[in-house]
């Protein structure tokens, strides 16, 4: 706002026409802009203020904070890399576990089908044995001796087959039991491995969050020092300090823009009251 524009608005305000809220908002925005300009300027030039005696302490503070911030970022980067490695490890564990579980389920399924078939064969063989036995033992057994001997021989073979089927059945049950144990072991081991790695991941994530908070706190502290350096540079731009003149020339700095912003802010503040 120019001085002429301010005078006109003061006159209009005297007759009761003035949007005070709008002027208050503009004054606030200009104040924020002034602060932001100081921070930006301080961040731009701070590494070159070592030789300015009034800013030496601020320079040293910023150097220490920047070093500390970089150290935290390096530590954080290492933690993030480890976390990514842990995440990949968990995904691999889950993938391998899924494959092993699927394989165990398939093995058990195949064994169960074989067991079912064995039970069917066992039942059929038991019925066949009973049927053959009835033909040579019992009230209706009137076959010739030779026929009876053939039936006994056939009965013996079926009994042998029955014995073998029962052995096979026990073996299948044993393998199914082992398959169940294998599946439980896979699940238990997977649960433990994932739990251990997720605990590490969780702790590392908390460290990352803690580091983020530290970095933000340092950045906030640095901004205050940037602002103080920026304020000093702007306030002394028109003085003959060779170090400031060097910065003024290098970065094409001018106090005119800053003074105009302050003037506009002051005008709006007056009109807002």
C-alpha positions as CSV (number, residue, x, y, z in Angstrom):
1,X,0.0,0.0,0.0
2,X,1.4,3.4,-1.0
3,X,1.4,6.4,1.3
4,X,-1.2,8.1,-0.9
5,X,-3.4,5.1,-0.8
6,X,-3.1,5.0,3.0
7,X,-4.0,8.7,3.4
8,X,-7.1,8.2,1.2
9,X,-8.2,5.1,3.3
10,X,-7.6,7.0,6.5
11,X,-10.0,9.8,5.3
12,X,-12.6,7.2,4.3
13,X,-12.2,5.5,7.7
14,X,-12.9,8.8,9.4
15,X,-16.4,8.9,7.9
16,X,-17.0,5.3,9.0
17,X,-16.2,3.3,5.8
18,X,-13.5,0.8,6.5
19,X,-13.2,-3.0,6.3
20,X,-11.1,-3.5,9.5
21,X,-11.1,-7.3,9.2
22,X,-9.7,-7.2,5.7
23,X,-6.9,-4.9,6.7
24,X,-6.2,-7.1,9.7
25,X,-5.8,-10.1,7.4
26,X,-3.5,-8.2,5.0
27,X,-1.4,-6.9,7.9
28,X,-1.1,-10.5,9.2
29,X,-0.1,-11.9,5.8
30,X,2.5,-9.1,5.3
31,X,3.9,-9.9,8.8
32,X,4.2,-13.6,7.8
33,X,5.8,-12.7,4.5
34,X,8.4,-10.4,6.3
35,X,9.3,-13.3,8.7
36,X,9.5,-15.8,5.8
37,X,11.8,-13.4,3.8
38,X,14.1,-13.1,6.8
39,X,14.2,-16.9,7.3
40,X,14.9,-17.5,3.6
41,X,17.7,-14.9,3.6
42,X,19.3,-16.3,6.7
43,X,19.2,-19.8,5.3
44,X,20.8,-18.5,2.1
45,X,23.7,-16.6,3.6
46,X,24.4,-18.1,7.0
47,X,27.5,-20.2,5.9
48,X,29.1,-16.8,4.8
49,X,28.5,-14.9,8.1
50,X,31.5,-16.3,10.0
51,X,33.5,-13.1,9.7
52,X,30.6,-10.9,10.9
53,X,31.3,-10.5,14.6
54,X,27.7,-9.9,15.6
55,X,26.6,-13.1,13.8
56,X,29.5,-15.4,14.8
57,X,27.7,-17.0,17.7
58,X,24.6,-17.7,15.5
59,X,26.9,-19.1,12.8
60,X,28.5,-21.5,15.3
61,X,25.1,-22.6,16.6
62,X,23.8,-23.2,13.1
63,X,26.9,-25.2,12.2
64,X,26.5,-27.4,15.2
65,X,22.8,-27.9,14.6
66,X,23.4,-28.7,11.0
67,X,26.1,-31.3,11.9
68,X,23.8,-32.9,14.4
69,X,20.9,-32.9,12.0
70,X,23.1,-34.6,9.3
71,X,24.3,-37.2,11.8
72,X,20.6,-38.0,12.7
73,X,19.7,-38.2,9.0
74,X,22.5,-40.7,8.4
75,X,21.5,-42.8,11.4
76,X,17.9,-42.6,10.2
77,X,18.8,-43.7,6.7
78,X,20.6,-46.7,8.1
79,X,17.6,-47.6,10.2
80,X,15.3,-47.3,7.2
81,X,17.5,-49.5,5.2
82,X,17.5,-52.1,8.0
83,X,13.7,-51.8,8.2
84,X,13.4,-52.4,4.5
85,X,15.6,-55.4,4.9
86,X,13.4,-56.7,7.8
87,X,10.3,-56.1,5.7
88,X,11.7,-58.1,2.8
89,X,12.8,-60.8,5.2
90,X,9.3,-61.1,6.7
91,X,7.8,-61.1,3.2
92,X,10.2,-63.9,2.2
93,X,9.3,-65.9,5.4
94,X,5.6,-65.5,4.7
95,X,6.1,-66.6,1.0
96,X,8.2,-69.6,2.0
97,X,5.7,-70.5,4.7
98,X,2.8,-70.3,2.4
99,X,4.5,-72.6,-0.1
100,X,5.4,-75.1,2.6
101,X,1.9,-75.0,4.1
102,X,0.3,-75.5,0.6
103,X,2.7,-78.4,0.0
104,X,1.9,-79.9,3.4
105,X,-1.8,-79.6,2.7
106,X,-1.4,-81.2,-0.7
107,X,0.6,-84.1,0.8
108,X,-2.0,-84.6,3.5
109,X,-4.8,-84.5,0.9
110,X,-3.0,-87.1,-1.2
111,X,-2.4,-89.3,1.9
112,X,-6.0,-88.9,2.9
113,X,-7.2,-90.1,-0.5
114,X,-4.9,-93.0,-0.4
115,X,-6.1,-93.8,3.2
116,X,-9.7,-93.7,2.0
117,X,-8.9,-96.0,-0.8
118,X,-7.1,-98.4,1.5
119,X,-10.1,-98.4,3.9
120,X,-12.4,-99.3,1.0
121,X,-10.0,-102.1,-0.1
122,X,-9.8,-103.3,3.5
123,X,-13.6,-103.5,3.8
124,X,-14.0,-105.3,0.5
125,X,-11.2,-107.8,1.4
126,X,-12.8,-108.4,4.8
127,X,-16.1,-109.1,3.2
128,X,-14.4,-111.4,0.6
129,X,-12.7,-113.3,3.3
130,X,-16.0,-113.9,5.1
131,X,-17.7,-114.9,1.9
132,X,-14.9,-117.5,1.0
133,X,-14.8,-118.8,4.6
134,X,-18.5,-119.5,4.5
135,X,-18.0,-121.7,1.5
136,X,-15.8,-124.2,3.2
137,X,-16.9,-123.8,6.8
138,X,-20.5,-124.0,7.9
139,X,-23.7,-126.0,7.5
140,X,-23.9,-125.5,3.7
141,X,-20.2,-126.4,3.0
142,X,-20.7,-129.6,1.0
143,X,-18.0,-129.1,-1.7
144,X,-15.5,-131.7,-2.6
145,X,-12.2,-131.9,-0.8
146,X,-10.3,-130.5,-3.7
147,X,-12.7,-127.6,-4.0
148,X,-12.4,-127.0,-0.3
149,X,-8.6,-126.9,-0.5
150,X,-8.8,-124.4,-3.4
151,X,-11.1,-122.2,-1.3
152,X,-8.8,-122.4,1.7
153,X,-5.8,-121.4,-0.5
154,X,-7.8,-118.5,-1.8
155,X,-8.9,-117.6,1.7
156,X,-5.3,-117.6,2.9
157,X,-4.3,-115.3,0.0
158,X,-7.1,-112.9,0.9
159,X,-6.1,-113.0,4.6
160,X,-2.5,-112.2,3.6
161,X,-3.8,-109.3,1.5
162,X,-5.9,-108.2,4.5
163,X,-2.9,-108.2,6.8
164,X,-0.9,-106.1,4.2
165,X,-3.7,-103.7,3.8
166,X,-3.8,-103.2,7.6
167,X,-0.1,-102.6,7.6
168,X,-0.4,-100.1,4.8
169,X,-3.3,-98.4,6.6
170,X,-1.2,-98.0,9.8
171,X,1.6,-96.6,7.6
172,X,-0.7,-94.1,6.0
173,X,-2.1,-93.0,9.3
174,X,1.5,-92.5,10.6
175,X,2.4,-90.4,7.6
176,X,-0.7,-88.3,8.0
177,X,0.2,-87.8,11.7
178,X,3.7,-86.7,10.6
179,X,2.2,-84.4,8.0
180,X,0.1,-82.7,10.7
181,X,3.2,-82.4,12.9
182,X,5.1,-80.9,10.0
183,X,2.3,-78.4,9.4
184,X,2.2,-77.4,13.1
185,X,5.9,-76.9,13.1
186,X,5.9,-74.7,10.0
187,X,3.1,-72.6,11.6
188,X,4.9,-72.3,14.9
189,X,8.3,-71.5,13.4
190,X,6.8,-69.0,11.0
191,X,4.9,-67.3,13.9
192,X,8.1,-67.0,16.0
193,X,10.2,-65.7,13.1
194,X,7.6,-63.1,12.0
195,X,7.0,-62.0,15.6
196,X,10.8,-61.5,16.2
197,X,11.3,-59.6,13.0
198,X,8.2,-57.5,13.4
199,X,9.3,-56.6,17.0
200,X,12.6,-55.4,15.5
201,X,10.7,-53.5,12.8
202,X,8.5,-51.9,15.3
203,X,11.4,-50.7,17.5
204,X,13.2,-49.4,14.4
205,X,10.1,-47.6,13.3
206,X,9.8,-45.9,16.7
207,X,13.5,-44.8,16.4
208,X,12.7,-43.4,12.9
209,X,9.7,-41.4,14.4
210,X,12.0,-40.2,17.3
211,X,14.6,-39.1,14.8
212,X,11.9,-37.3,12.7
213,X,10.9,-35.4,15.9
214,X,14.5,-34.5,16.6
215,X,15.1,-33.3,13.0
216,X,11.9,-31.2,13.1
217,X,13.0,-29.7,16.5
218,X,16.4,-28.8,15.1
219,X,14.9,-27.4,11.9
220,X,12.6,-25.2,14.1
221,X,15.7,-24.0,16.0
222,X,17.6,-23.3,12.8
223,X,14.7,-21.2,11.4
224,X,14.9,-19.0,14.5
225,X,18.6,-18.5,13.9
226,X,18.0,-17.9,10.2
227,X,15.4,-15.3,11.0
228,X,17.9,-13.5,13.4
229,X,20.6,-13.6,10.8
230,X,18.2,-12.4,8.1
231,X,17.0,-9.6,10.3
232,X,20.5,-8.4,11.0
233,X,21.5,-8.5,7.4
234,X,18.4,-6.5,6.2
235,X,18.8,-3.9,9.0
236,X,22.4,-3.3,8.1
237,X,22.3,-3.5,4.3
238,X,22.9,0.3,4.0
239,X,25.9,0.3,6.3
240,X,29.5,0.1,5.2
241,X,30.4,-3.3,6.6
242,X,32.5,-5.0,3.8
243,X,31.2,-8.4,4.7
244,X,27.5,-7.3,4.4
245,X,28.3,-5.3,1.3
246,X,29.8,-8.4,-0.2
247,X,26.6,-10.4,0.5
248,X,24.5,-7.5,-0.8
249,X,26.3,-7.5,-4.1
250,X,26.5,-11.3,-4.4
251,X,22.8,-11.9,-3.8
252,X,21.5,-8.6,-5.3
253,X,19.9,-7.6,-1.9
254,X,17.9,-4.4,-1.4
255,X,16.4,-2.8,1.7
256,X,13.8,-1.0,-0.4
257,X,11.5,-4.1,-0.8
258,X,11.7,-4.8,2.9
259,X,11.0,-1.2,3.9
260,X,8.0,-1.2,1.5
261,X,6.6,-4.4,3.1
262,X,7.0,-2.9,6.6
263,X,5.3,0.3,5.5
264,X,2.4,-1.6,4.0
265,X,2.0,-3.7,7.1
266,X,2.0,-0.7,9.3
267,X,-0.6,1.1,7.2
268,X,-2.9,-1.9,7.3
269,X,-2.4,-2.3,11.0
270,X,-3.4,1.3,11.6
271,X,-6.5,0.9,9.4
272,X,-7.4,-2.4,11.2
273,X,-7.5,-0.6,14.6
